[in-house]
């Protein structure tokens, strides 16, 4: 066998990548969003990575935006794809639905660049919202907040955006927002009048025509109140909307200050969600503290379904100078093993990459891994597309 760099398939693939790179560069979601806005439309897909992502990347990673409850995850928005693979071009029809066998569109979505380069994505769009109403609530605790979200999902009353922060993340969010001193005392007094102390912050948001927002909000708000949450009004909700892309910048600042900061996410069914939350959180905390330092483990629920929801963890701890990668790997391994032990998914929307590849057998089984490997062998015989990603 000739070395890869002299393989004609490799040269052909690299030439193809050079040809399509300019096409991919034009798929910045902000550019797409601006073009749609001129037509009075929106894609409605707003992940925290929005400012640096690409539309092709959304498809390749099976992304889920912050308004997934209303607009759908990105895989629900995709109508067609075009893939430039080393073995040739694969494309699907741009139709709303087809019963023509297993979906090759679904094969490409989530493939993480391991089968080829996604050069075109057909998507569903909607009228741009005339009105947005975002507000905050405080539930007695995280479990109660999750139960409220379950009720909303199963009553078909989910807002477009729904988030519940656990008690630790709620306290951290209030501190970062500058809710201290007199403002914090006023908030505490307000909550005490409503028989609340601490609790879990909830964010709800509705997009659309004014009458539709009012109607949907009335139904959702009734259920949120009935579940035991107290309204904080629109101010905190609008503040969350204005700062929803700031998380990665804060992470970089904390890294510069000497902290280990990382996020990971998973999902489970409603009946297993609380146990999953506790098991994964405890695993992260235990791994961080085993090194002798302190730890802050935060979590929120941010994507909900009739049968379950996602959990998004953030952990912060003093960095072990000189052994940072080992420290990160210990925590990541502990979290992943806890997720697998609980029967949860290893990733809800961050995708597999290299970090999660060792856990794919737990996700899809040995035959599933072999099936993915066979697809890659057919579309990428020289094994040059994103080697080491997705397939263990």
Helices and strands as residue ranges (DSSP letters): G 4-6, H 8-25, H 29-38, E 41-42, H 55-60, H 68-71, H 74-77, E 78-85, E 88-91, H 104-108, E 117-123, E 126-127, E 131-139, H 142-154, E 161-165, H 167-176, H 181-193, E 200-208, H 210-226, E 230-233, H 234-242, H 247-256, E 259-269, H 270-289, E 296-301, E 308-318, H 324-342, G 357-359, H 360-379
